[in-house]
Structures are given as C-alpha cells and as structure tokens.
Amino acid sequence: MTLETRPASDYPLPDLVNHLNLSFEDYIVPVQFNLPQFLTILRKDSLDLQESRVLLADGNPAGIALIARRGWTSRLAAMGIMKAMRSRGSGSWFMGRLLQEARERGDHEMELEVIEQNEPAVRLYQKAGFRTIRRLIGFVHQAAKQAAKNDLHEVDLREMGGLILKYGLPDLPWQLSGETIALLNPPARAYQKGSAYAVISSPEAVHIVIWSLLVEPGARGSGLAVDMLNSLMANHVGKTWHVPAIWPEEFGKIFTQAGFQREEISQWQMKISL
Ligand SMILES: CC(C)(COP(=O)(O)OP(=O)(O)OC[C@H]1O[C@@H](n2cnc3c(N)ncnc32)[C@H](O)[C@@H]1OP(=O)(O)O)[C@@H](O)C(=O)NCCC(=O)NCCS
C-alpha cells in the first residue's frame, strides 16, 4: 500500500466535507458535517486548507487532517482515517508526516483536543509525542423559568475577544481563545454585567451554547461568574444551556454551582513542541 498526501486546497469544498464525514464514520459521538458548518469552522477556527491534507492510499482518498494556524502555533482541528483503513498504521504514518510538515514551515507547537474515551486516537497522539495540558469538560442545564431581569449590557464580540486575550487563561483551548471569539458575529452575543462577561450562541434558539465566561482579575473570587450564569438564564427563559466539552476542568465548580449537570464526554487538551 502506497501512502501519500495532497493539500486539501486541491479539492472542491463539498469533496472535503464528504472525506471528513467518511473519516469520522462510527465516531464516538455521531458527527455529520455539511458545507455551511464547514465554512463556519474554516473562518472562525482559522483553518488553512493549503496546509491541511487529504491522505491517499494507492491513489484513493483514505483520510483527512484539518490544520488551523495562528502565528507559530498550529492546531490539528480534525483528523480521521476512513473506516476500512483504520488500525493498519495509516494514522501513525499520517501524523508523522503532519508533524514533519509543521516543523518545516516553522511552527513552534501543535495543539489538539481528543475525546478521552477515544482510545485509538489518544494512543496515536501520545505515541507521536503530544503531552496532556488539562482535561476539558462540558455541562448541560435545562433552566427553570425565571423572571427576566434585563440586567445585561451587550458588548461587541470583537471587543470581547480582546478582553479574553487580556484577562483569560493564556493557554485556553483554541475554540475558547480570544482570537476565535473575536471572529464570532451576531446572532451570537457578548454580555457584560459589571466586571463579568459572557458569550453565548444565538439567544433565539432553544439550545444555547456558552462560549465564554470571564471575570476581570481584580473582581475574582466573589461569585460574579455564577451570578453572570444566573443572569443569562433569567434573561433568556425556557432554554437548554450547553457548555461543550472544551472547557478547562478548573471552571467546573462555577457551572455546578449554577445548577449545570456534567456531560459524560470529556477531552484531553494536548500539545507538542516542535
Ligand atoms: C484515530 C484514528 C485516526 C487512528 O488512525 P489509525 O490508522 O487507525 O491509527 P494506527 O493504525 O496508526 O494506530 C494508532 C494507535 O491506535 C491503536 N489502535 C488502533 N486501532 C485501535 C482500536 N480499535 N482500539 C484500540 N487501539 C487502537 C494502535 O494500537 C496504535 O497504537 P500502538 O501503535 O501503540 O499500538 C482512526 O481510528 C480514526 O479515524 N478514527 C475515527 C476518527 C477519530 O476518532 N479521529 C480522531 C479525532 S481527535
């Protein structure tokens, strides 16, 4: 079997979506990408299609790796091998190639997130030299109806991205980083209440995702984050609130205190120095 790679930019976008779906067949959580979702992650997560790769086995598509880039850092945003080709060493070969290319283009580090329960993927990344930074967890909450207080002030998402860069953890997972949040647009929203801030997906939808929660450093330790969560829920009644499993475990207590339930799936945030 001959393995080789081609730049993802050689392919029409619908073909890439198709390769992605085939490469994530029977994934631990069912995923089915469509073109609009692909275009959204392309823009928001800084995917570089010229550096992303389609894996070919004897000339036929056998897998895909999506690479995002910012400055010296790249992120393996997705990697999958088509079902019939798994467990035959192709993933390991592909990963070696991706790391070599990252070194050659001058990247200093590569990061990724992997579902903790996805044993083949965790093994693959550990074997390639990735080290765990922290566990990432998620929550869900079906909030009871509460009276709206209208005590939130809306801020520009671009400005919010700047605040996260200034005050947030320096090694936040890619999707929670200030750079990513600054690229969100309405109908997503950023809110401020005193020294506390939050970012949510469209409040018009029944299911709302919390993308950011931030308290200015001088105001930490006095319950403002939990208060912000309660205000969000009071201002948007009857919604189901989701915290995707990309939140640093150290934030967990805040969500539990606001009545959120922990999701079963968790991830490892991993990094390799190149
Ligand atoms: C994860 C994935 C990319 C690995 O690709 P692959 O071609 O199967 O990988 P390899 O054959 O090179 O094996 C890599 C490691 O996983 C282990 N592995 C492979 N299949 C396994 C299985 N079914 N169960 C447990 N471990 C397995 C191998 O033993 C190997 O580790 P080792 O060398 O220490 O023994 C592939 O399984 C896949 O595409 N899965 C679906 C999508 C996915 O989960 N992507 C990762 C998202 S972060």
The ligand as an SDF file (V2000), in Angstrom:
LIG
                    3D

 48 50  0  0  0  0  0  0  0  0999 V2000
   -7.9480    7.6950   15.4930 C   0  0  0  0  0  0  0  0  0  0  0  0
   -7.5720    7.2500   14.0800 C   0  0  0  0  0  0  0  0  0  0  0  0
   -7.2420    8.4860   13.2520 C   0  0  0  0  0  0  0  0  0  0  0  0
   -6.3170    6.3680   14.1780 C   0  0  0  0  0  0  0  0  0  0  0  0
   -5.9240    6.0030   12.8500 O   0  0  0  0  0  0  0  0  0  0  0  0
   -5.3990    4.5150   12.5440 P   0  0  0  0  0  0  0  0  0  0  0  0
   -4.9670    4.4470   11.1390 O   0  0  0  0  0  0  0  0  0  0  0  0
   -6.4390    3.5590   12.9870 O   0  0  0  0  0  0  0  0  0  0  0  0
   -4.1330    4.5080   13.5130 O   0  0  0  0  0  0  0  0  0  0  0  0
   -2.9500    3.4190   13.6020 P   0  0  0  0  0  0  0  0  0  0  0  0
   -3.3190    2.1610   12.9040 O   0  0  0  0  0  0  0  0  0  0  0  0
   -1.7140    4.1040   13.1730 O   0  0  0  0  0  0  0  0  0  0  0  0
   -2.9140    3.1460   15.1750 O   0  0  0  0  0  0  0  0  0  0  0  0
   -2.6120    4.1900   16.1110 C   0  0  0  0  0  0  0  0  0  0  0  0
   -2.6680    3.6460   17.5150 C   0  0  0  0  0  0  0  0  0  0  0  0
   -4.0100    3.3530   17.8600 O   0  0  0  0  0  0  0  0  0  0  0  0
   -4.1160    1.9970   18.3180 C   0  0  0  0  0  0  0  0  0  0  0  0
   -5.3500    1.4420   17.8240 N   0  0  0  0  0  0  0  0  0  0  0  0
   -5.7000    1.3240   16.5360 C   0  0  0  0  0  0  0  0  0  0  0  0
   -6.9380    0.7840   16.4800 N   0  0  0  0  0  0  0  0  0  0  0  0
   -7.3290    0.5800   17.7290 C   0  0  0  0  0  0  0  0  0  0  0  0
   -8.5020    0.0620   18.3130 C   0  0  0  0  0  0  0  0  0  0  0  0
   -9.5180   -0.3570   17.5500 N   0  0  0  0  0  0  0  0  0  0  0  0
   -8.5950    0.0210   19.6660 N   0  0  0  0  0  0  0  0  0  0  0  0
   -7.5720    0.4340   20.4330 C   0  0  0  0  0  0  0  0  0  0  0  0
   -6.4310    0.9500   19.9330 N   0  0  0  0  0  0  0  0  0  0  0  0
   -6.3150    1.0020   18.6060 C   0  0  0  0  0  0  0  0  0  0  0  0
   -2.9660    1.2850   17.6960 C   0  0  0  0  0  0  0  0  0  0  0  0
   -2.6490    0.1910   18.5060 O   0  0  0  0  0  0  0  0  0  0  0  0
   -1.8920    2.3300   17.6460 C   0  0  0  0  0  0  0  0  0  0  0  0
   -1.1950    2.3920   18.8490 O   0  0  0  0  0  0  0  0  0  0  0  0
    0.0970    1.4670   19.0710 P   0  0  0  0  0  0  0  0  0  0  0  0
    0.9910    1.7300   17.9050 O   0  0  0  0  0  0  0  0  0  0  0  0
    0.6510    1.9600   20.3630 O   0  0  0  0  0  0  0  0  0  0  0  0
   -0.3700    0.0770   19.1060 O   0  0  0  0  0  0  0  0  0  0  0  0
   -8.7000    6.4160   13.4260 C   0  0  0  0  0  0  0  0  0  0  0  0
   -9.0400    5.3560   14.2980 O   0  0  0  0  0  0  0  0  0  0  0  0
   -9.9420    7.2030   13.0990 C   0  0  0  0  0  0  0  0  0  0  0  0
  -10.0280    7.8350   12.0620 O   0  0  0  0  0  0  0  0  0  0  0  0
  -10.9710    7.1890   13.9740 N   0  0  0  0  0  0  0  0  0  0  0  0
  -12.1980    7.9380   13.7420 C   0  0  0  0  0  0  0  0  0  0  0  0
  -11.9920    9.4500   13.7840 C   0  0  0  0  0  0  0  0  0  0  0  0
  -11.2670    9.8750   15.0470 C   0  0  0  0  0  0  0  0  0  0  0  0
  -11.5010    9.3770   16.1280 O   0  0  0  0  0  0  0  0  0  0  0  0
  -10.3680   10.8520   14.8900 N   0  0  0  0  0  0  0  0  0  0  0  0
   -9.6280   11.4310   15.9940 C   0  0  0  0  0  0  0  0  0  0  0  0
  -10.3380   12.6440   16.4740 C   0  0  0  0  0  0  0  0  0  0  0  0
   -9.3740   13.5220   17.6400 S   0  0  0  0  0  0  0  0  0  0  0  0
  1  2  1  0
  2  3  1  0
  2  4  1  0
  2 36  1  0
  4  5  1  0
  5  6  1  0
  6  7  2  0
  6  8  1  0
  6  9  1  0
  9 10  1  0
 10 11  2  0
 10 12  1  0
 10 13  1  0
 13 14  1  0
 14 15  1  0
 15 16  1  0
 15 30  1  0
 16 17  1  0
 17 18  1  0
 17 28  1  0
 18 19  1  0
 18 27  1  0
 19 20  2  0
 20 21  1  0
 21 22  1  0
 21 27  2  0
 22 23  1  0
 22 24  2  0
 24 25  1  0
 25 26  2  0
 26 27  1  0
 28 29  1  0
 28 30  1  0
 30 31  1  0
 31 32  1  0
 32 33  2  0
 32 34  1  0
 32 35  1  0
 36 37  1  0
 36 38  1  0
 38 39  2  0
 38 40  1  0
 40 41  1  0
 41 42  1  0
 42 43  1  0
 43 44  2  0
 43 45  1  0
 45 46  1  0
 46 47  1  0
 47 48  1  0
M  END
$$$$
